Amino acid sequence: MVKVAVMLAQGFEEIEALTVVDVLRRANITCDMVGFEEQVTGSHAIQVSADRVFDGDLSDYDMIVLPGGLPGSAHLRDNQPLIQELQKFHKLS
Protein backbone atom coordinates (compact mmCIF):
# COMPACT_ATOMS: atom_id res chain seq x y z
CA MET A 1 0.00 0.00 0.00
CA VAL A 2 1.29 3.46 -0.93
CA LYS A 3 2.04 5.79 1.97
CA VAL A 4 2.63 9.55 1.66
CA ALA A 5 4.14 12.05 4.11
CA VAL A 6 3.13 15.70 3.78
CA MET A 7 5.70 17.70 5.72
CA LEU A 8 4.43 20.62 7.79
CA ALA A 9 6.76 23.33 9.06
CA GLN A 10 5.70 26.56 10.76
CA GLY A 11 4.53 28.94 8.03
CA PHE A 12 3.58 26.31 5.43
CA GLU A 13 1.19 27.26 2.63
CA GLU A 14 -2.11 25.76 3.75
CA ILE A 15 -3.64 25.22 0.31
CA GLU A 16 -0.53 23.40 -0.95
CA ALA A 17 -0.50 21.02 2.01
CA LEU A 18 -4.15 20.47 2.82
CA THR A 19 -5.35 20.07 -0.77
CA VAL A 20 -2.83 17.27 -1.28
CA VAL A 21 -3.93 15.60 1.97
CA ASP A 22 -7.61 15.92 1.00
CA VAL A 23 -7.16 14.48 -2.50
CA LEU A 24 -5.00 11.57 -1.33
CA ARG A 25 -7.35 10.65 1.51
CA ARG A 26 -10.37 10.79 -0.81
CA ALA A 27 -8.47 8.33 -3.04
CA ASN A 28 -7.94 6.05 -0.02
CA ILE A 29 -4.18 6.59 -0.12
CA THR A 30 -2.57 6.61 3.31
CA CYS A 31 -1.36 10.15 3.94
CA ASP A 32 0.19 11.46 7.14
CA MET A 33 0.71 15.10 7.96
CA VAL A 34 4.17 15.04 9.51
CA GLY A 35 5.05 18.16 11.48
CA PHE A 36 8.17 19.35 13.18
CA GLU A 37 5.80 19.97 16.12
CA GLU A 38 2.38 18.60 17.13
CA GLN A 39 0.64 21.89 16.30
CA VAL A 40 1.77 23.69 13.17
CA THR A 41 0.56 27.12 12.05
CA GLY A 42 0.37 27.89 8.35
CA SER A 43 1.32 31.13 6.63
CA HIS A 44 -2.30 32.36 6.94
CA ALA A 45 -2.56 31.60 10.68
CA ILE A 46 -4.49 28.33 10.28
CA GLN A 47 -3.45 25.84 12.96
CA VAL A 48 -3.18 22.17 12.04
CA SER A 49 -2.60 19.16 14.26
CA ALA A 50 0.04 16.90 12.75
CA ASP A 51 -0.69 13.18 12.54
CA ARG A 52 2.82 12.55 13.77
CA VAL A 53 5.92 14.52 14.74
CA PHE A 54 8.98 14.13 12.54
CA ASP A 55 11.53 11.95 14.32
CA GLY A 56 14.19 11.93 11.59
CA ASP A 57 12.88 8.79 9.86
CA LEU A 58 10.70 8.79 6.74
CA SER A 59 11.64 5.31 5.54
CA ASP A 60 8.02 4.07 5.84
CA TYR A 61 6.89 6.43 3.09
CA ASP A 62 6.78 6.02 -0.69
CA MET A 63 6.37 9.74 -1.38
CA ILE A 64 7.25 12.93 0.48
CA VAL A 65 5.40 16.19 -0.23
CA LEU A 66 7.08 19.49 0.61
CA PRO A 67 4.54 22.34 0.60
CA GLY A 68 5.76 25.84 -0.11
CA GLY A 69 4.93 28.99 1.75
CA LEU A 70 7.04 31.39 3.74
CA PRO A 71 8.67 30.90 6.06
CA GLY A 72 7.61 27.22 5.91
CA SER A 73 9.73 26.29 2.91
CA ALA A 74 12.79 27.89 4.53
CA HIS A 75 12.17 25.83 7.68
CA LEU A 76 12.02 22.67 5.55
CA ARG A 77 15.22 23.64 3.73
CA ASP A 78 17.07 24.36 6.98
CA ASN A 79 16.14 21.12 8.75
CA GLN A 80 19.20 18.91 8.29
CA PRO A 81 17.57 15.62 9.42
CA LEU A 82 14.86 16.20 6.79
CA ILE A 83 17.46 16.95 4.12
CA GLN A 84 19.30 13.73 5.00
CA GLU A 85 16.07 11.73 4.70
CA LEU A 86 15.32 13.34 1.33
CA GLN A 87 18.80 12.47 0.08
CA LYS A 88 18.30 8.84 1.17
CA PHE A 89 14.88 8.82 -0.48
CA HIS A 90 16.35 10.17 -3.73
CA LYS A 91 19.05 7.47 -3.82
CA LEU A 92 16.39 4.77 -3.52
CA SER A 93 14.29 6.07 -6.40
Secondary structure by P-SEA (a helix, b strand, c coil): cbbbbbcccccccccccaaaaaaaaaaccccccccccccccccccbbbbbccccccccccccbbbbbbccaaaaaaaacaaaaaaaaaaaaac
